Amino acid sequence: MRSRFKQLSLAAFAAFAATAAPAMAQTADLEAAFDRALGTELRAPQTYDAIYDSSFERRIAQLADGDRGRIGVAAVDLATGEEVAVLGDQFFPMASTSKIAVAATFLEMVEQGKYSLTSEFPLMIPVASAKFSSSKAPVRKGEYMQAIDLIEIMITRSSNPATDALLAAVGGPAKVNDWVRRQGIKEFSIDRDIATLVRDDGEYDPASFIDKRDAATPRAMAEMLKGFYQGKYLSAEGRRVLLGAMSRTRTGKRRIPANMPMEARVSHKTGSLNNTSSDIGIIETPDGRAIAVAIYVTGQGSRLAREQRIAQIARALYDGFEVRARTRGPNWTSATSSGG
């Protein structure tokens, strides 16, 4: 089930309704039309309680109120396929959350016999250069490391030189985009290596401008997480390597994990750039369910405020899906796969 709630200003909704009434017959069409018609306009979800399916969805919409910047959320209960989303089809800067796709592209090449986890590659160390002075920021080769160790530090510590090492090994951003497209995910694009992305950061304010470079939609990232968890994209060993590293992530302790109960298990990857903070991951519950979560927050005044918003939304998602699981009772059928 796809949630129908969206953040809409009253004037914008009225203008949209006059021109797009036929689209309102279908929830999916309605969500897509909202994003096409309204773009990045700030919206007020509390004005539209009538279009929210439940108090759970209303709570997520209120927490994702974008009055101080755009906030995108997508979450899927992998036991039932039930989804909730706010601005789920808008593009947000991926920042370092894109690194899971880089790792997956490399792991596929390992499965194909082109590399092994013990293959060695040099760290790509940025060389100082002026912003926008070249299409690709200069780097120099650093220490050689085994691929398994590069994956570990690019996920757990968000190492940019390690990421660029593997990005170069797979053949650059185009190869990662090709891997993502082959999984059926379209709303995703890596356009620059990390050294260039970081050097040229700040060209636009993501709170009020959509830059589709190095960006994805929350729904696309939640779908990617779902595929990883359910073993759709990688072998059992590749899945173990990637999700294992995500379970050991050291960054973002104030984000998705911050408000989780002790019995919940979080495997995640953070992202941070100018005026934007994000966190995506899998939350595993004590009763055997798993929730794929992608949260992208821009604006809000400070990094700490963005991180607090991520933590609040993540806990509200956990609690909301838990209540629905209890409502279904003990006889619900799990669609979650361990992927081997």
MIMARLUM-522503 format. One line per 5 residues: number of its first residue (from 1); their letters; for each residue y, x, z of N, C-alpha, C. Coordinates in pm, whole numbers, plus 50000, padded with zeros to 5 digits. Each point is the difference from the previous one (the first is absolute). Layout:
BEGIN
NUM> a> Y,X,Z,Y,X,Z,Y,X,Z  ...
//
This chain:
BEGIN
1> mrsrf> 49881,50085,50000,50119,49915,50000,50123,50088,50000  50092,49972,49912,50122,50078,49995,50111,49925,50071  50066,50068,50091,50106,49937,50077,50119,49968,49912  50068,49890,50033,50113,49958,49918,50134,50038,50057  50002,50063,50116,50131,50020,50057,50072,50115,49935
6> kqlsl> 50132,49987,49989,50087,50102,49943,50133,49996,50072  50070,50111,49994,50133,50003,50060,50101,49957,49895  50068,49889,50025,50091,49943,49901,50129,49954,50065  50112,50032,49941,50125,49941,50046,50009,49859,49945  50071,49912,50070,50008,49861,49960,50060,49986,49862
11> aafaa> 50107,50071,49972,50065,49989,49869,49909,50050,49889  49933,50111,50026,49912,50056,49897,49885,49906,49971  49945,49939,50107,49887,49909,49978,50044,49878,49921  50116,49946,50031,50047,49883,49927,50019,50031,49852  50059,50115,49971,50021,50039,49862,49868,50020,49929
16> faata> 49906,50060,50071,49869,50024,49939,49926,49869,49974  50004,49908,50098,49925,49876,49987,50045,49919,49880  50128,50008,49968,50052,49923,49888,49948,50049,49867  49963,50127,49994,49958,50058,49873,49851,50026,49992  49928,49990,50114,49860,50039,49998,49910,49897,50067
21> apama> 50035,49874,49996,49920,49896,50064,49855,49997,49954  49971,50017,49869,49860,49995,49957,49914,50106,50068  50060,50113,50033,49920,50109,50060,49955,49966,50139  50065,49903,50065,49969,49971,50140,49867,49928,50016  49937,49964,49890,49872,49931,50011,49890,50092,50048
26> qtadl> 50014,50129,49973,49897,50096,50038,50059,50104,50095  49933,50023,50111,50051,50095,50099,50017,50139,49942  49901,50049,49927,50009,50136,49945,50117,50011,49903  50018,49899,49915,50111,50002,49906,50133,49998,50075  50004,49925,50110,50123,49990,50078,50039,50135,50056
31> eaafd> 49904,50070,50059,50031,50131,50058,50054,50096,49896  49933,50005,49884,50044,50092,49895,50138,49961,49949  50025,49871,49987,50130,49954,49950,50113,50034,50097  49972,49990,50130,50102,50037,50099,50046,50143,49976  49904,50091,49986,50035,50141,49984,50074,50025,49870
36> ralgt> 49957,49936,49892,50067,50019,49871,50141,49947,50005  50019,49883,50061,50131,49936,49998,50099,50063,50096  49950,50047,50116,50090,50041,50106,50010,50150,50019  49909,50075,49942,50009,50145,50008,50010,50048,50143  50100,50080,50031,50012,50059,50134,50095,49922,50090
41> elrap> 50042,49882,49961,50095,49925,50082,49944,49978,50140  50083,50020,50100,49955,49981,50137,49971,49852,50025  49898,49976,50082,49951,49864,50016,49981,49967,50147  50002,49875,50034,49990,49958,50140,49878,49911,50018  49887,50053,50045,49877,49923,50005,50005,49883,50096
46> qtyda> 50075,50012,50110,49999,49893,50099,50058,49870,49945  50073,50006,49888,50056,49879,49939,49892,49914,49936  49883,50057,49972,49901,49932,49919,49866,49980,50072  50008,49956,50124,49878,49973,50075,49911,49901,49927  50060,49910,49923,49923,49896,49933,49902,50055,49899
51> iydss> 50024,50121,49947,49909,50051,49897,49897,50097,50057  50000,50023,50133,49902,50088,50061,49877,49920,50039  49883,50058,49981,49877,49928,50027,49972,49984,50149  50046,50093,50081,49961,49999,50141,50100,50077,50084  49983,49989,50132,50084,50077,50091,49975,50149,49982
56> ferri> 49877,50038,49965,49967,50140,49972,50087,50053,49887  50006,49929,49891,50081,50043,49886,50149,49999,50032  50042,49901,50077,50141,49996,50039,50037,50121,50084  49909,50040,50089,50026,50117,50084,50015,50126,49916  49914,50020,49903,50009,50118,49914,50130,49995,49919
61> aqlad> 50036,49883,49950,50124,49987,49923,50122,50032,50085  49999,49955,50123,50113,50029,50089,50011,50148,50031  49888,50066,50024,50002,50143,50028,50041,50081,49877  49972,49946,49882,50034,50068,49875,50133,49950,49943  50082,49942,50083,50132,49954,49958,50077,50120,49948
66> gdrgr> 50041,49993,49875,50066,50114,49937,50150,49997,50004  50060,49948,50106,50145,49991,50003,50067,50136,50013  49921,50105,50034,50056,50135,50009,49925,50096,49907  49939,49945,49897,49924,50080,49906,49872,49929,49960  49946,50036,49887,49877,49935,49951,49879,50043,50082
71> igvaa> 49914,49904,50029,49874,50027,50069,49888,49933,49922  49899,50079,49966,49886,49947,49926,49872,50012,50080  49920,49894,49999,49877,49996,50077,49890,49937,49916  49881,50057,50007,49881,49935,49947,49884,50036,50091  49921,49900,50036,49884,50023,50087,49887,49909,49957
76> vdlat> 49878,50053,50005,49882,49924,49959,49892,50015,50108  49950,49887,50047,49884,50002,50088,49878,50021,49910  49936,50115,50012,49891,50033,49909,49872,49922,50028  49997,49929,50112,49885,49914,50029,50006,49870,49923  50121,49953,49972,50016,49869,49937,50075,50005,49867
81> geeva> 50074,50107,49975,50085,50008,49882,50134,49933,50019  50025,49947,50119,50127,49933,50026,50115,50101,50000  50109,49965,49937,50113,50092,49984,50129,49936,50048  50088,50084,50055,50139,49959,50025,50090,50107,49940  50116,49960,49952,50090,50097,49937,50144,49955,50008
86> vlgdq> 50089,50095,50014,50144,49980,49989,50050,50102,49898  50066,49953,49898,50043,50087,49890,49883,50087,49953  49883,49938,49995,49879,50073,49964,49998,50052,49859  50081,49943,49912,50002,50040,49860,50126,50076,49962  50078,50040,50097,50115,50086,49971,49961,50146,50015
91> ffpma> 50065,50086,49923,49974,50144,50009,50076,50062,50117  49932,50090,50071,50058,50078,50108,49964,50147,49980  50083,50091,50049,49966,50142,49989,49870,50030,50075  49904,50060,49931,49874,50032,50068,50016,50116,50096  50089,50095,49967,50008,50124,50078,49859,50057,50012
96> stski> 49960,50042,50119,49871,50067,50015,49880,49905,50003  50022,49869,49998,49884,49911,49994,49927,50014,49867  50067,50058,49899,49935,50023,49871,49889,50103,50009  49997,50077,50108,49905,50111,50010,49855,49954,50004  49975,49876,50041,49861,49952,49999,49949,49990,49857
101> avaat> 50087,49967,49906,49959,49991,49860,49977,50139,49940  50081,50097,50040,49980,50138,49955,49864,50050,50048  49970,49976,50127,49872,50042,50056,49885,49931,49928  50013,49871,49972,49893,49927,49934,49975,50052,49859  50107,50034,49929,49986,50053,49865,49922,50131,50002
106> flemv> 50032,50085,50098,49927,50126,50012,49854,49974,50038  49976,49910,50094,49864,49973,50044,49914,49944,49887  50059,49924,49911,49926,49953,49884,49956,50118,49913  50088,50098,49984,49966,50118,49921,49890,50081,50067  49994,49998,50132,49890,50064,50072,49869,49928,49967
111> eqgky> 50005,49867,50001,49881,49922,49968,49953,50023,49857  50094,50031,49912,49967,50026,49860,49954,50143,49977  50001,50084,50103,49956,50137,49988,50105,50097,49949  50125,49955,49986,50106,50088,49950,50050,50095,50108  49994,49956,50123,50038,50082,50114,49900,49975,50111
116> sltse> 50013,50077,50106,49925,49974,50123,50098,50000,50116  49955,49955,50114,50087,49998,50117,50030,50140,50052  49924,50098,49951,50027,50139,50039,50079,50076,49893  50035,49933,49889,50087,50063,49900,50132,50037,50066  50055,50115,49961,50123,50047,50064,50120,49989,49906
121> fplmi> 50114,49960,50059,50124,49984,49925,50115,50052,50087  50107,50049,49936,50112,50052,50080,50095,49888,50044  50049,50011,50121,50109,49913,50042,50118,50019,49904  50072,49893,49972,50117,50007,49913,50125,49992,50088  50062,50114,50022,50112,50011,50094,50132,49979,49926
126> pvasa> 50085,49906,50044,50128,49978,49931,50090,50123,50004  50069,50023,49891,50101,50105,49990,50136,49931,49999  50096,50049,50077,50131,49935,50011,50065,49982,49863  50049,49879,49976,50073,49971,49876,50091,49881,50025  50106,49990,49922,50098,49892,50017,49939,49866,49956
131> kfsss> 50041,49892,50067,49954,49867,49963,50026,49974,49851  49902,49940,49935,50011,49957,49860,50028,50116,49904  49976,50123,50042,50030,50115,49915,49892,50024,49895  49886,49933,50014,49892,50013,49903,49912,49877,50009  49924,49974,49896,49913,49883,50001,49885,50016,50098
136> kapvr> 49967,50125,50032,49892,50028,50094,50045,50112,50093  49993,49976,50129,50044,50100,50096,49911,50124,49993  50059,50119,50011,49919,50121,49995,49914,50016,50125  49880,50055,49982,49910,50029,50111,49937,50137,49978  49947,50055,50104,49925,50126,49989,49864,49980,50065
141> kgeym> 49905,50080,49958,49865,49990,50054,49995,50065,50138  49934,49929,50091,49982,50052,50135,49854,50030,50028  49960,49983,50123,49863,50028,50043,49900,49912,49926  49886,50057,49964,49891,49921,49940,49921,49934,50112  49966,49874,49978,49922,49925,50098,49894,49919,49929
146> qaidl> 49890,49971,50071,49898,49913,49943,50052,49857,49989  49949,49929,49901,50047,49864,49975,49983,49910,50122  49889,50013,50071,49977,49915,50117,50108,50021,50105  50049,50123,50011,50107,50028,50096,50136,49952,49949  50020,50009,49870,50124,49947,49942,50009,49850,50021
151> ieimi> 49889,49930,49978,49998,49855,50023,50030,49969,50146  49941,50076,50089,50019,49976,50143,50147,50010,50039  50068,50109,49958,50138,50017,50045,50098,49912,49922  49965,49963,49875,50091,49913,49926,49999,49858,50056  49888,49960,50061,49992,49866,50059,50039,50005,50147
156> trssn> 49940,50087,50078,50023,49998,50144,50137,50051,50039  50051,50099,49927,50130,50059,50032,50105,49971,49893  49958,49931,49895,50088,49966,49887,50059,50124,49933  49919,50104,49986,50046,50125,49939,50037,49980,49853  50124,50029,49968,50044,49990,49860,49944,50112,49913
161> patda> 50000,50127,50046,49941,50106,49918,49852,49978,49970  49927,49942,50094,49858,49970,49976,49986,49888,49897  50085,49901,50009,49996,49890,49904,50029,50051,49859  50102,50083,49987,50034,50051,49867,49893,50093,49947  49925,50065,50090,49888,50083,49956,49894,49914,49932
166> llaav> 49964,49889,50063,49898,49911,49941,50056,49922,49882  50129,49967,50005,50060,49931,49886,49995,50088,49876  50026,50128,50016,49989,50093,49888,49855,50013,49955  49907,50001,50094,49859,50015,49967,49947,49884,49915  50046,49879,50029,49949,49884,49925,50069,49982,49865
171> ggpak> 50114,50070,49980,50069,49989,49872,50133,49930,50005  50054,49977,50121,50134,49943,50013,50002,49851,50024  50121,49945,50017,50015,49858,50032,49932,49905,49902  50001,50032,49870,49941,49910,49901,49851,49978,50027  49930,50102,50048,49858,49986,50028,49976,49909,50121
176> vndwv> 50090,50008,50097,49988,49911,50116,50026,49855,49957  50104,49980,49921,50028,49865,49950,49883,49945,49920  49936,50087,49922,49883,49956,49922,49887,49956,50093  49977,50076,50107,49897,49961,50096,50031,49863,50060  50124,49981,50039,50039,49873,50062,49982,49884,49902
181> rrqgi> 50041,50019,49875,49988,49893,49899,49853,49964,49978  49915,50099,50001,49857,49973,49978,49938,49921,50114  50065,49997,50113,49953,49917,50111,50056,49858,49991  50079,49973,49897,50056,49866,49981,50131,49977,50072  50063,50106,50049,50127,49990,50073,50113,50041,49907
186> kefsi> 50096,49913,49977,50106,50025,49903,50134,50036,50064  50031,49940,50113,50134,50016,50058,50009,50125,50085  49984,50113,49935,49995,50130,50068,50038,50108,49899  50084,50095,50042,50034,50110,49909,50043,50123,50078  49932,50112,49973,50047,50131,50045,50067,50066,49880
191> drdia> 50123,50043,50015,50076,50055,49888,50041,50146,50020  49996,50048,50124,50042,50137,50029,49905,50062,50101  49994,50134,49999,49926,50064,50109,50082,49988,50128  49939,50034,50112,50067,49978,50128,50121,50093,50016  49990,50122,49951,50113,50093,50011,50124,49943,49932
196> tlvrd> 49982,49940,49883,50113,49942,49927,50049,49873,50069  49906,49918,50044,50035,49875,50067,50086,50027,50124  49961,50098,50079,50073,50032,50123,50134,50064,49968  50003,50092,49903,50126,50067,49966,50105,49900,49953  49959,49904,49921,50094,49906,49939,50012,49869,50078
201> dgeyd> 49946,49996,50121,50006,49879,50082,50145,49964,50031  50029,49870,50003,50133,49952,50034,50082,49957,49880  49942,50002,49882,50074,49959,49880,50040,49854,50009  49914,49917,50055,50027,49857,50018,49969,49961,50143  50060,49891,50045,49969,49944,50132,49893,49894,49981
206> pasfi> 49878,50023,50048,49891,49904,49979,50020,49867,50071  50095,49995,50095,50027,49874,50070,50062,49897,49908  50066,50046,49895,50072,49907,49912,49974,50024,49852  49912,50096,49968,49974,50034,49860,49851,50024,49980  49945,49943,49894,49859,50022,49967,49990,50109,49895
211> dkrda> 49941,50111,50036,49971,50109,49908,49848,49999,49981  49954,49972,49879,49856,49987,49976,49930,50134,49983  50076,50109,50007,49936,50131,49999,49938,50028,50137  49883,50057,49998,49931,50036,50124,49999,49882,50097  49963,49885,49948,50007,49876,50076,49877,49914,49975
216> atpra> 49977,49908,50091,49891,49904,49986,50038,49874,50075  49927,49893,49976,50020,49878,50077,49909,50003,50122  50041,49936,50110,49910,49992,50116,49865,49939,49965  50000,49901,49915,49873,49935,49963,49908,50098,49927  50057,50084,49912,49919,50098,49928,49937,50100,50097
221> maeml> 50079,50043,50099,49947,50098,50096,49895,49938,50091  50018,49875,50038,49898,49933,50080,49871,49985,49921  50012,49972,49872,49883,49989,49914,49928,50134,49988  50077,50108,49991,49940,50133,49993,49924,50031,50129  50061,49971,50113,49932,50022,50128,49871,49919,50010
226> kgfyq> 50007,49878,49956,49881,49914,49999,49888,50064,49920  50034,50051,49881,49899,50063,49915,49938,50123,50064  50084,50082,50066,49947,50117,50068,49902,49959,50110  50042,49905,50082,49919,49960,50114,49867,49938,49956  50004,49921,49896,49880,49931,49954,49915,50084,49906
231> gkyls> 50037,50125,49979,49918,50090,49920,50000,49972,49852  50108,49942,49950,50006,49963,49858,50038,50118,49910  50073,50097,50052,50060,50102,49915,49930,50135,50006  49944,50033,50114,49943,50133,50021,49857,49989,50051  49929,50111,49991,49866,50005,50059,50011,49992,50152
236> aegrr> 49887,49985,50065,49999,49993,50147,50061,50127,50059  49972,50117,49939,50054,50124,50052,50151,50007,49979  50048,49960,49880,50144,50001,49976,50074,49906,50092  49941,49884,50022,50059,49903,50092,50007,50058,50141  49893,50067,50042,49998,50060,50133,50108,50106,50016
241> vllga> 50018,50082,49897,50102,50105,50007,50139,49940,50013  50031,49902,49915,50135,49943,50000,50029,49919,50125  49913,49905,50033,50025,49916,50117,49988,50081,50128  49915,50103,49998,49990,50086,50117,50131,50071,50027  50061,50054,49894,50129,50066,50017,50105,49901,50048
246> msrtr> 50001,49879,49943,50097,49899,50042,49982,49962,50146  49878,50006,50051,49977,49967,50141,50053,50108,50093  50026,50120,49944,50049,50111,50082,50150,50027,49977  50069,49909,49935,50142,50018,49971,50079,50028,50127  50083,50104,49995,50082,50037,50116,50143,49948,49990
251> tgkrr> 50045,49968,49880,50135,49949,49982,50003,49850,50029  50119,49946,50026,50015,49855,50012,49943,49937,50125  49999,50070,50110,49946,49942,50124,50084,49881,50047  50124,49991,49954,50086,49887,50039,49996,49888,49896  49907,50010,49906,49993,49900,49893,49880,49907,50022
256> ipanm> 49908,49986,49907,49891,49904,50016,49925,50017,50133  49966,50123,50042,49919,50011,50122,50075,49967,50129  50133,50000,49997,50080,49999,50124,49966,49885,50093  49989,49879,49946,49980,49882,50084,49858,49945,49994  49909,50075,49940,49862,49953,49988,49928,50006,50134
261> pmear> 49910,49905,50026,49918,50010,50122,49909,50122,49991  49959,50053,50112,49922,50123,50004,49868,49986,49924  49946,49880,49996,49869,49981,49937,50009,49993,49847  50119,49993,49944,50016,49997,49854,49996,50142,49945  49948,50016,49880,49992,50130,49934,50092,49995,49878
266> vshkt> 50090,50097,49989,50097,50004,49889,49977,50124,49915  49985,49980,49871,49994,50109,49901,50118,49977,49905  50096,50095,49995,50124,49967,49931,50064,50122,49935  50102,49971,49919,50080,50106,49936,50145,49956,50001  50085,50088,50050,50143,49969,50012,50079,50048,49879
271> gslnn> 50124,49954,49991,50093,50047,49898,50143,49991,50052  50083,50099,49967,50140,50001,50042,50086,50067,49894  50110,49934,49966,50102,50057,49912,50135,49945,50045  50102,50024,49922,50134,49953,50033,50001,49850,50028  50037,49962,50120,50019,49860,50041,49876,49914,49980
276> tssdi> 49882,50061,50003,49878,49922,49985,49887,50063,50082  49922,49916,50065,49882,50044,50075,49888,49902,49970  49878,50053,49993,49888,49914,49963,49873,50045,50069  49903,49913,50000,49869,50033,50053,49901,49903,49937  49888,50055,49955,49895,49918,49941,49867,50041,50061
281> giiet> 49908,49906,50017,49874,50040,50057,49904,49885,50024  49888,50037,50061,49895,49906,50037,49997,49988,50152  50007,49877,50050,49986,49974,50143,49863,49936,50020  49913,50067,50076,49867,49946,50029,49999,49940,50140  49947,49880,50010,50003,49925,50125,49867,50010,50075
286> pdgra> 49999,49974,50130,49876,50012,50078,49889,49906,49953  50035,49888,49936,49898,49905,49957,49948,50028,49859  50035,50118,49945,49942,50040,49873,50081,49966,49877  50118,49943,50018,50085,49971,49885,50087,50120,49966  50058,49997,49881,50094,50104,49959,50116,49934,49926
291> iavai> 50119,50053,50022,50121,49946,49937,50067,50112,49923  50023,49979,49872,50076,50095,49919,50148,49962,50011  50084,50097,50036,50141,49974,50029,50088,50098,49926  50103,49949,49933,50102,50085,49937,50137,49949,50041  50079,50086,50065,50131,49960,50051,50104,50101,49954
296> yvtgq> 50102,49952,49930,50108,50085,49949,50133,49946,50052  50073,50084,50073,50124,49957,50065,50115,50089,49955  50106,49938,49951,50121,50074,49964,50114,49955,50091  50103,50085,50011,50118,49963,50079,49969,49992,50148  50050,49896,50066,49983,49971,50142,50079,50092,50092
301> gsrla> 50081,50089,49944,50090,50080,50081,49955,50138,50038  49871,50020,50021,49950,50132,50040,49850,50007,49973  49950,50123,50000,49856,50019,49983,49924,49937,50116  50050,50017,50121,49933,49941,50115,49992,49848,49987  50108,49937,49955,50000,49855,49983,49900,49958,49893
306> reqri> 49988,50079,49894,49902,49968,49896,49858,50012,50055  49976,50104,50077,49867,50020,50057,49965,49889,50099  50097,49958,50078,49975,49890,50093,49967,49872,49926  50067,49978,49887,49971,49880,49921,49858,50006,49943  49960,50117,49952,49863,50015,49950,49900,49969,50110
311> aqiar> 50023,50055,50119,49908,49977,50112,49992,49853,50037  50114,49933,50002,50003,49857,50035,49925,49916,49896  50024,50028,49873,49933,49924,49894,49850,50024,50004  49960,50126,50019,49857,50032,50003,49930,49926,50114  50061,49997,50117,49937,49931,50113,49995,49849,49976
316> alydg> 50105,49945,49940,50000,49857,49969,49891,49965,49899  49977,50087,49906,49891,49979,49904,49865,50004,50071  49982,50099,50085,49875,50012,50076,49975,49873,50082  50101,49957,50074,49984,49882,50086,49978,49874,49917  50074,49986,49891,49988,49880,49918,49863,49985,49938
321> fevra> 49947,50108,49945,49866,49993,49941,49893,49983,50107  50024,50054,50121,49905,49981,50109,49991,49853,50041  50116,49935,50009,50001,49857,50035,49925,49920,49895  50022,50031,49874,49930,49927,49894,49851,50025,50004  49959,50122,50037,49857,50030,50010,49937,49918,50112
326> rtrgp> 50071,49988,50114,49947,49920,50110,49991,49853,49962  50096,49954,49921,50000,49861,49957,49880,49970,49910  49963,50100,49919,49885,49980,49912,49870,49995,50079  50000,50065,50117,49881,49996,50083,49902,50110,49966  49886,50004,50071,49905,50111,49988,49916,49997,49873
331> nwtsa> 50005,49894,49924,49913,49988,49883,50066,50037,49869  50122,50059,50007,50066,50040,49876,49920,50111,49934  50006,50001,49867,49925,50099,49923,50091,50113,49960  49962,50123,50036,50085,50116,49968,49982,50043,49856  50115,50025,49932,49998,50055,49865,50026,50150,50003
336> tssgg> 50009,50058,50120,50028,50142,50014,49878,50082,49963  50021,50103,49920,49892,50090,49963,50026,50137,50058  49897,50065,50049,50017,50135,50052,50006,50102,49888  49969,49958,49877,50005,50090,49887,49896,50110,50006  49893,49980,50075,49895,50100,50009,50019,50094,50112
//
